[in-house]
């Protein structure tokens, strides 16, 4: 009786996986055929000055204000050292921490 139940269960599982595999294949074929509509994006920057920018400068300007050139805060080295120390204290073996502290200090000093 137990073998009959197991055999029937295997058959049903096999049929279920065949159906799921067929659905997955159908979905993957269907999605690969759909093409995305082409959107026309207008440029972010319009040069209304007499200054001619190079292509590299225009691509930088097109990226928007996220990529602007900004000055570093006054205490950026202190923040960098604190962030590095926080990362070093989370390293697993405590014996290697001093090595990483020395390497970090040399890089910050440089």
Buried (B, 14 or more C-beta within 10 A) or exposed (E): EEEEEEEEEEEEEEEEEEEEEEEEEEEEEEEEEEEEEEEEEEEEBEEEEEEEEEEEEBEBBEEEEEEEEEEEEEEEEEEBBEEBBEEBEEEEEEEEBEEBBEEBEEEEEE
